[in-house]
Amino acid sequence: MANPRSKRVPGGALVIAMLLACLPLPGIAETGGKGTSEEKVESKPVQVKLDDQPLLDQDGKTVRFRTDVVGDRIAVVDTFFTSCGLICPILGAIMMDLQEQLGTRLGSDVALVSISVDPVTDIPPRMKQYAAQWEARPGWFFLTGGTANVEQVLKGLGLYTANFVDHPSTFLVGDGKTGEWTRFYGFATPEQLMEKVTELTKKRKSGGKS
């Protein structure tokens, strides 16, 4: 029997390549996030605050960001809004590919977290539909909620922008247990993000040593 996934959504790597090929040069001026098609992916350690605000997931369930979503897991975080037509589909495709690479680790020791920067529009039913587009499995959280709560969480992560359409094309990868976080600037590949997840996992097993 043919894989139904192949009929609906192309592989993440293919989606990313197709979307990047459509980006205007030298940069992006279209509504839906800032970035450039030629920007080099860079990463650096950052300090974040996991604000334990109550938010809503794609199922309409109330969850606390630090306690219920991240917890003691390793987390990969990005931002999006459902009406974004350019940057967010690329970020979503990257996360979808990463989800496949994580396999059974997703939801157990690793969480994927996508936070809406437009919580007024992105109510849970809309988020549920958006999550289905990426075939999100349990362990991939799509978060919205009250504007003040969402902004507080985004500010703690260093991902807040006053105008939500200018949200950055970045990823955060960190360990909720040790507090070690890295920010990737630009369109990090699923392999780069997975490499950081693996590095954090090895540090745990070695007692914090690289």
C-alpha positions in Angstrom: 0.0 0.0 0.0 1.3 3.4 -0.9 2.3 5.7 1.9 -0.6 8.3 2.3 1.9 10.9 3.5 3.6 10.9 0.1 0.3 11.8 -1.5 -0.4 14.8 0.7 2.9 16.5 1.7 6.3 16.2 0.0 9.3 15.3 2.1 10.5 18.1 4.4 13.8 18.5 2.6 12.0 18.8 -0.8 9.6 21.3 0.6 12.4 23.4 2.0 14.3 23.4 -1.2 11.2 24.3 -3.2 10.3 27.2 -0.9 13.9 28.6 -0.7 14.0 28.5 -4.5 11.0 30.9 -4.5 12.5 33.5 -2.2 13.2 36.9 -3.8 16.8 38.0 -3.9 18.7 39.3 -2.1 16.3 39.4 0.8 12.7 38.9 1.8 10.3 41.9 1.9 7.1 40.0 1.9 4.8 39.8 4.9 5.5 36.7 6.9 8.8 37.1 8.7 12.3 38.4 8.0 15.2 36.5 6.6 17.3 36.2 3.5 17.6 33.5 1.0 21.4 33.7 1.1 21.9 34.2 4.9 24.4 31.9 6.6 23.0 29.9 9.5 24.8 30.9 12.7 24.3 29.7 16.2 25.3 30.9 19.7 24.6 30.1 23.3 21.8 32.3 24.8 20.2 32.8 28.2 16.5 32.3 28.2 13.7 32.5 30.8 11.0 29.8 30.6 8.1 31.8 31.8 5.5 29.4 33.2 2.5 31.2 31.7 -0.7 29.2 30.9 -1.2 28.8 27.2 -3.4 26.8 24.9 -2.3 23.9 22.7 -3.8 22.9 19.4 -6.3 20.8 21.1 -7.5 23.7 23.3 -5.9 22.2 26.4 -4.5 24.6 28.9 -0.8 23.9 29.4 1.9 25.8 31.4 4.9 26.6 29.2 7.8 25.7 31.6 6.0 22.9 33.5 4.0 21.1 31.0 5.5 21.8 27.6 9.2 21.9 28.2 9.6 20.3 31.6 12.9 18.4 31.9 13.0 17.6 28.2 15.2 18.9 25.4 13.1 21.3 23.3 13.3 22.8 19.8 11.3 26.0 19.6 10.2 28.2 16.7 7.6 30.9 16.0 4.9 31.2 13.3 1.5 32.5 12.5 -1.0 30.5 10.4 -1.6 33.1 7.8 2.1 33.5 7.0 2.7 32.6 3.4 6.5 32.5 3.0 8.8 32.1 6.0 6.5 30.0 8.2 6.0 27.2 5.7 9.8 26.8 5.5 10.1 26.6 9.3 7.2 24.1 9.4 8.9 21.9 6.8 12.1 21.9 8.8 10.3 21.0 12.0 8.3 18.2 10.1 11.6 16.7 8.9 13.1 16.9 12.4 10.0 15.2 13.8 10.8 12.2 11.5 14.4 12.1 12.6 13.4 12.1 16.3 11.2 9.1 15.9 10.0 7.7 19.2 12.0 10.3 21.2 9.3 12.9 20.3 7.1 13.5 23.3 9.3 11.5 25.7 12.7 13.2 26.1 12.3 15.7 23.2 9.6 18.3 22.6 9.0 20.4 19.5 7.3 23.7 20.2 5.8 26.1 17.7 4.5 29.3 19.3 2.0 31.6 17.4 3.0 35.2 17.3 -0.6 36.1 16.3 -2.6 34.6 19.2 -5.7 36.8 18.4 -6.1 35.1 15.0 -4.6 31.7 15.9 -7.3 30.1 18.1 -7.0 26.4 18.8 -9.2 25.1 16.0 -7.1 27.0 13.5 -4.0 25.7 15.1 -5.3 22.2 15.0 -5.8 22.5 11.2 -2.3 24.0 10.8 -0.7 21.2 12.9 -2.4 18.6 10.7 -0.8 20.2 7.7 2.5 19.2 9.1 1.3 15.8 10.3 2.3 16.8 13.9 2.4 13.9 16.3 2.1 14.0 20.1 5.1 15.8 21.4 4.9 18.7 18.9 3.1 21.5 20.6 1.5 24.4 18.7 0.8 27.1 21.3 -1.4 30.1 21.5 -3.4 31.8 24.3 -4.0 35.2 25.8 -1.9 37.9 24.1 -0.2 39.0 27.3 0.7 35.5 28.2 2.1 34.7 24.8 4.1 37.9 24.7 5.5 37.1 28.2 6.7 33.7 27.0 8.2 35.1 23.8 10.0 37.8 25.7 11.5 35.3 28.0 12.8 33.4 25.0 14.1 36.5 23.2 11.6 35.8 20.3 9.2 38.7 20.8 8.7 41.4 18.1 6.2 44.3 18.4 5.0 43.6 14.9 4.3 39.9 14.6 4.9 39.8 10.9 8.5 40.6 11.6 9.1 37.5 13.7 12.6 36.1 13.2 13.4 33.0 11.2 15.2 31.4 14.1 15.2 28.3 16.2 16.0 27.7 19.9 17.3 24.3 21.0 17.8 23.8 24.7 17.7 21.5 27.7 14.9 22.3 30.1 16.7 20.4 32.8 20.2 22.0 32.6 19.1 25.4 31.2 21.6 25.2 28.3 20.2 26.9 25.2 21.4 27.7 21.7 19.9 30.1 19.2 20.1 29.3 15.4 19.8 32.4 13.2 18.3 31.7 9.8 17.0 28.5 8.3 18.9 25.8 10.2 18.6 22.4 8.6 16.9 19.5 10.4 20.3 17.9 10.5 21.8 20.9 12.3 19.0 20.9 14.8 19.2 17.2 15.4 23.0 17.5 15.9 22.4 19.9 18.7 19.7 17.7 20.2 22.2 14.8 20.1 24.9 16.9 21.7 22.6 17.9 24.6 21.6 14.3 25.1 25.3 13.2 25.2 26.0 15.9 27.8 23.3 14.6 30.0 24.7 11.1 29.8 28.2 12.3 30.6 27.1 14.4 33.5 27.4 17.7 31.7 30.7 17.1 29.9 31.0 17.7 26.1 
